[in-house]
Amino acid sequence: MRQALLIEDSPEYQLLVRVALADRFNVVCVGSAAEALRAVSTQTFDLLLLDVGLPGRDGLSLCQELRRDPRLRTTPILFVTGRAETQDLVQGFEMGADDYITKPFHPEELKARIEARFKRVEVAPVNHDQYWKADLRFAIGRQRVTHTCEGRDRELDLTPNEFKILFFLARNEGRVVSRADVLREVWGENLHVIERTVDKHICSLRRKMGVAARYVASVPGTGYQFQMDVRESRRPETLRL
């Protein structure tokens, strides 16, 4: 049975989540960020659920720290919180969350959202293919990107969703993709994510890419495009198995 960590200080919601997920997950409950960090340092989890409002430290900064842990780079992280403002939702995704569920929620909705997340992971091919576009190298199975500049390699510190966005743009080089296209590709059809979330992720992605950010161009009123200059476009695109 899969292991889930619920970071929630409300006993009522701890019980609700444990009962809702009892058929698929062994849910470990902690009530603070400090307890959560201790738990992930000693145990392995397949799913992380957390509230934004936690005692002592907010869940947004905790999510960002958890996502920086190499062991948790691809672990689904979902916010389950009473914070329903658009800004909170956008920040949640910006910090690296995969989904954002607001309280009160129906247990079946929680299960469906989690199932959708795991289904997308399970149907994706698991491999370590290497894909090149210009001077960017994508390690697909590991969800890592390395930028080569002046003979030096630098691995970009991307969240899973940032990786998926960049890889999607690179695979569609020259094509203008809309925000709706990105939402469907990265978050799926049935997740309630607003288009502004895409802009926030692109902003963060460009910041981390440094000089390579020139590849990700904005197309006013439409979306985004992966662009290369003529010299770069002549380089062969390669997929190695």
BELUR-V702017 format. One record per residue. N is the residue number from 1. RES is the residue in one letter. D_FIRST is the distance of its C-alpha to the first C-alpha in Angstrom with 1 decimal. Layout:
# BELUR-V702017
n & res & d_first
N & RES & D_FIRST
N & RES & D_FIRST
This chain:
# BELUR-V702017
n & res & d_first
1 & M & 0.0
2 & R & 3.8
3 & Q & 6.6
4 & A & 9.7
5 & L & 13.1
6 & L & 15.7
7 & I & 19.2
8 & E & 21.3
9 & D & 24.1
10 & S & 24.4
11 & P & 23.0
12 & E & 23.4
13 & Y & 21.3
14 & Q & 18.6
15 & L & 18.4
16 & L & 18.7
17 & V & 15.7
18 & R & 13.4
19 & V & 14.6
20 & A & 14.5
21 & L & 10.9
22 & A & 9.6
23 & D & 8.6
24 & R & 6.2
25 & F & 5.8
26 & N & 6.6
27 & V & 10.1
28 & V & 12.5
29 & C & 16.0
30 & V & 19.2
31 & G & 22.6
32 & S & 24.4
33 & A & 24.5
34 & A & 25.4
35 & E & 22.4
36 & A & 20.2
37 & L & 22.0
38 & R & 21.5
39 & A & 17.8
40 & V & 17.4
41 & S & 19.9
42 & T & 18.0
43 & Q & 14.2
44 & T & 12.3
45 & F & 10.8
46 & D & 9.8
47 & L & 11.8
48 & L & 14.9
49 & L & 16.7
50 & L & 20.1
51 & D & 23.4
52 & V & 26.7
53 & G & 28.6
54 & L & 27.4
55 & P & 29.7
56 & G & 31.5
57 & R & 30.2
58 & D & 29.4
59 & G & 26.0
60 & L & 27.8
61 & S & 29.0
62 & L & 25.6
63 & C & 24.0
64 & Q & 26.7
65 & E & 26.1
66 & L & 22.4
67 & R & 23.1
68 & R & 25.6
69 & D & 23.1
70 & P & 22.8
71 & R & 19.2
72 & L & 18.5
73 & R & 20.9
74 & T & 18.6
75 & T & 15.7
76 & P & 16.0
77 & I & 18.0
78 & L & 18.9
79 & F & 21.7
80 & V & 21.6
81 & T & 25.1
82 & G & 28.4
83 & R & 30.3
84 & A & 31.4
85 & E & 34.3
86 & T & 34.5
87 & Q & 35.1
88 & D & 31.9
89 & L & 29.9
90 & V & 31.8
91 & Q & 31.3
92 & G & 27.6
93 & F & 27.4
94 & E & 30.0
95 & M & 27.9
96 & G & 25.1
97 & A & 22.9
98 & D & 21.4
99 & D & 22.0
100 & Y & 23.8
101 & I & 23.3
102 & T & 26.0
103 & K & 26.1
104 & P & 26.6
105 & F & 24.1
106 & H & 22.8
107 & P & 19.1
108 & E & 19.2
109 & E & 20.6
110 & L & 17.9
111 & K & 15.2
112 & A & 17.7
113 & R & 18.4
114 & I & 14.8
115 & E & 14.3
116 & A & 17.7
117 & R & 16.9
118 & F & 13.9
119 & K & 16.1
120 & R & 18.8
121 & V & 16.9
122 & E & 15.6
123 & V & 19.1
124 & A & 20.9
125 & P & 22.1
126 & V & 20.7
127 & N & 23.8
128 & H & 26.1
129 & D & 29.2
130 & Q & 32.0
131 & Y & 33.9
132 & W & 37.3
133 & K & 39.2
134 & A & 42.4
135 & D & 41.5
136 & L & 37.8
137 & R & 35.3
138 & F & 31.8
139 & A & 29.0
140 & I & 26.8
141 & G & 23.6
142 & R & 23.8
143 & Q & 25.2
144 & R & 28.2
145 & V & 31.9
146 & T & 34.8
147 & H & 38.3
148 & T & 41.3
149 & C & 44.5
150 & E & 47.7
151 & G & 46.0
152 & R & 43.3
153 & D & 39.6
154 & R & 37.6
155 & E & 33.9
156 & L & 33.4
157 & D & 30.9
158 & L & 29.3
159 & T & 26.3
160 & P & 24.0
161 & N & 25.9
162 & E & 29.2
163 & F & 28.5
164 & K & 27.7
165 & I & 30.9
166 & L & 33.1
167 & F & 31.8
168 & F & 32.4
169 & L & 35.9
170 & A & 36.6
171 & R & 35.7
172 & N & 38.1
173 & E & 40.9
174 & G & 44.0
175 & R & 42.5
176 & V & 42.4
177 & V & 39.0
178 & S & 38.7
179 & R & 36.4
180 & A & 35.0
181 & D & 34.3
182 & V & 32.4
183 & L & 30.4
184 & R & 29.4
185 & E & 28.6
186 & V & 26.5
187 & W & 25.0
188 & G & 25.1
189 & E & 27.2
190 & N & 25.5
191 & L & 24.9
192 & H & 27.7
193 & V & 29.1
194 & I & 32.8
195 & E & 35.0
196 & R & 36.1
197 & T & 32.7
198 & V & 33.6
199 & D & 36.9
200 & K & 35.2
201 & H & 32.8
202 & I & 35.8
203 & C & 37.8
204 & S & 35.2
205 & L & 34.8
206 & R & 38.6
207 & R & 38.9
208 & K & 36.4
209 & M & 38.1
210 & G & 41.5
211 & V & 44.3
212 & A & 41.9
213 & A & 41.5
214 & R & 44.6
215 & Y & 42.5
216 & V & 40.8
217 & A & 43.7
218 & S & 43.9
219 & V & 45.6
220 & P & 47.2
221 & G & 46.3
222 & T & 43.9
223 & G & 41.1
224 & Y & 40.6
225 & Q & 41.6
226 & F & 41.0
227 & Q & 44.6
228 & M & 46.1
229 & D & 49.8
230 & V & 51.8
231 & R & 51.6
232 & E & 47.8
233 & S & 47.4
234 & R & 49.2
235 & R & 46.5
236 & P & 44.4
237 & E & 41.0
238 & T & 38.7
239 & L & 35.2
240 & R & 34.4
241 & L & 31.8
